[in-house]
Amino acid sequence: MKVLLICLEEEKDKASNLVSFLEETGISSETHLIKNKDVGLRDLINFSHVAILSALGPGWIDFLAGFFCGSHTPIFVFGEEIVESIPDVFAFCFKFFFTEAHLHDYLTSEYETFKKNEAAEESNQARQALLDKGIPTTDDSLIQCVAEDKTKEITLFFAAGFSPDTKDKKGIPLICIAARNGHLSTLKLLLHSGAQVNLIAEDRGSNALFDGALIRNKDIVKTLIEAGADVNIQSKDGQTALIVVVGAGDEGIVEILVKAGADLDIKDALGVSARKYATIFNNKNMLAMFEAK
């Protein structure tokens, strides 16, 4: 949406006031100041709306009325004196506003409609782009693209309106699928697109951080921690990410989790904690980390 403001040069303050509102709202605009009431503008095709903020001469009104009839671009007139300058025969070509509040409400509503239409068009284009690639626009296809680390296609799915929190038929969220497959780029894309970092996978009862720890992928674990992942979520068998990597002997990820606040004493279904496992395995480096915490 882009609004052209037309007013006399000596009344430019009227345009400045409206430009301030448009900028705050997020609407783009340009101002055309005229030194007299003669027609001096011909190219209006780049604007979605036209605003008249001064009483203009007959040549301008004839020109703008003709432009409206050919393009149906909304042309609005603000101010009682300016409204009165529009001949009755051309009244159907213009929208009249007498108060600033009424004008602001109209522009806000127009902008919301514009954004909805723009989003719908973007969604349609993304869906068509997927179909052109031979990819059905379904949840199952999105899930497959995540499993295969196809970031370009995943981006199109999100542009088409699909949710980054989609789950597969087993109740496994996309973020967990990406973590389980070690797909860091896809994981970052999901987070950037608004995926909830602590969504729980129904099969394991755990989050993506647990899944990243399970495959001992340090980059995925670090990325999820930076995104706010809960390091102490327990899986269905009571394990935490820390318990998993202590059992695997991965001192690097153990250190990352401990620094991120992982609880050393949460017990799994067997009643054993990460600290206890480190003791059982006699891992002196891990025990030293735990003591230093």
C-alpha positions, 0 to 999 in steps of 0.5 A: 500500500502506497499513498500519494498526498496532494496539497498546495505548497503553502499547506504542506503542514497538512501533508506532514501531519498525515505522513507522521500517522502513515509512518507510525502505521507502516504505510508508505507515502509520497507527497506532491506539493503544487505551487498553484491549482493547475494540473502538474502530475500525470503518473499515478499508477504506482500508488494504491491510494490518493489523498487530496489535502487542499482545495484544487482547481477544476483541472485537477478535479477533472483529471483525478475523476478521470483517473478514478474512472479508469483505475478505480484507485481510491481517492479521498478528500480530507477537510470540509472546505476541500470537500465543498470544492468537489462538484456534485457530478464527480462526488462518486469518484471520491471518499470524503472525510471530515475528521482526522479520526475518521480518516485514520480509521479508514487508512488503518482498515485499508492497510489491514485489508492490504496486508491480508491480501498481500499475505494471501497472494504470497501464500498462493505463489508459494503453494504454486511454487511447491506444486511446480516442483512436484511437491504436494502442499500437505503436512506429510510433504512438509514433514518429509522435507524437514526429514530430508533437510530441504530448507528452500522447500520448507521456506515455501511451506511456511510462506504458504501458511503451514505451521512450524509446529506441525507434528507427524502422525506419531506426534513428533514435532518438526523441530524434533525431526530436524534434531533427530536427523542432525539437520542444523540448517533446518533446525535454525530455520524452524526456530527463525520461523517461530517453532516452539523450542520445547514442544514435546514429542509424543513417542519419547515424551522429550524435547528437541534438546533431548533428541540432539543430545541423544545423537550427540550433536553438539551444534544442535544442543548449543543452538537449542540452548541459545534458543531457550530450550529447557535442559531438564525436561525428562523423557518417558523413562525419566532421562534428561539430556544430561543423563543421556550424554553422561551415559554416552561419555560425551564430556563436551556436551556434558560441559555445555549442559552443566553450564546451561544449568542442567540438574545433576541430581534428577533421577531417571526411572531406575532411580539413578541421576547423572551424578550417580552415573558418572560415579558408576562409570568412574568418569573423573573429568565429569565428576570434577565438572560436577564438583566445580558447579 
